[in-house]
């Protein structure tokens, strides 16, 4: 059963730096995800640490926080049928080498760390992550 959902998507510093923002946005739109809101921001390491709190115990946590705060990012609210799952499919596997052809990470990801995009992995996290960047 399909339902209209919202999810958070981040175009990470490596992709913003390489001017891939518009190309990545176009991919989402071509795959029937509407960009409801979008803004380019720079976050601090503390804000990144708060955002990635769920990964606090993992060995890559500090690098992840340092990376997300290393340059401008584009945060977006995507909306569409089963948006969370759709976005995950469009992004591809975390490791660009393992991602399917024509996914964003396969096309643009540089490494498992610099994989160009982030997307919420559940409805609960989507709501949290949207509120984190788009507090009304």
Buried (B, 14 or more C-beta within 10 A) or exposed (E): EEEEBBBBBBBBBBBBEEEBBEBBBEBBEEBEBBBBBBEEEEBEBEBBBEBBEEBEEEEEBBEBBEBBBBEBBBBBBBBBEBBBBBBBEBBBBEBBEEBEEEBBBBBBBBEBBBBBBBBBBEBEBBBBBBEBBBEE
